[in-house]
Amino acid sequence: MRNGRRADILNVMEKLHKTAISATDIASQFWCEKQMELNCMHGSRITRQINVGRKMHEELEHEANVPLMLQPRSYADSMYKKLYSSMLAVESIRERGRAREIAVYGSISGYRLVGKIDQLDFRDGMAHITEDKTRSVDTLPSEQQLLTQKVQVMIYRRMFDDIIGGLYTGGNFNASYGISKMEVTPEFARQLEAEGVDQELRKIMKVSDRFFSGIKALGRVGDTLRIRYLNQQTGREMKLYDFQYDAKETDGYIGFAMKYWSGAREALPVPAEEKWKCSFCAFFKKECTTWS
Ligand code: SF4
């Protein structure tokens, strides 16, 4: 790679204060790429609606997963907690039938890729991905919203395929994050002891190996991907939307998105026919004047 291009790549990540691209970043590019960029640069504007949605996700997680009372004190502690809770979720899925809030890691064109899967259900001998979306009104999303949600879930599915197929391994994860050199804080180690975590498993590298092995052991993830819409006020399930994973289509979405991250083009605002999105955008007429 020429030095100029490498500088572009670093510039995009630096400009957005990021060390990894998330599946939701890529999904957001299909709503408005410019808005995604501004959200990363200025911090996303947390609305009451987003907070209610988060609370609902937390409640669902507590219902489905083995409860964990761990209070991280450092980056290494947080990394451990994420890997350990995801490992427990994946390892218990056959017995419990479902698991929630599973961290997933991967790589695209040398970039770190991260995601968090809302739910995995185990049926017909394999795991199936479900993404929850909360809505404040009892209407279903527009085609444009649905596209961003589908992209997000297809990327999760791709990340699982890469791990199960050996394209992204615990070794790749270690090389990228340097976890073999990380140590949890003494206070966090005491919490692990109190939780009854085996001495052997108190090392981040160990828990990472078990996590990646657990995903590989799933063997296969179903082709039918699901988005579940929940009413924000009542928590009632409004609709299940199932669609089929398409590897080629996913390649197309990733290819488009990566042109931005690689510095091949600037962030795109919405086209004229989608100007209506600007009236829902916190950056309209302020940080973004494209359609003012
Ligand atoms: S104002 Fe419109 S074009 Fe600009 S970031 Fe927001 S949605 Fe995108």
Boltz pocket constraint, residues with backbone or C-beta under 6 A from the ligand:
constraints:
  - pocket:
      binder: B
      contacts: [[A, 32], [A, 33], [A, 34], [A, 35], [A, 38], [A, 268], [A, 269], [A, 270], [A, 275], [A, 277], [A, 278], [A, 281], [A, 282], [A, 283], [A, 284], [A, 285], [A, 288], [A, 289], [A, 290], [A, 291]]
      max_distance: 6.0
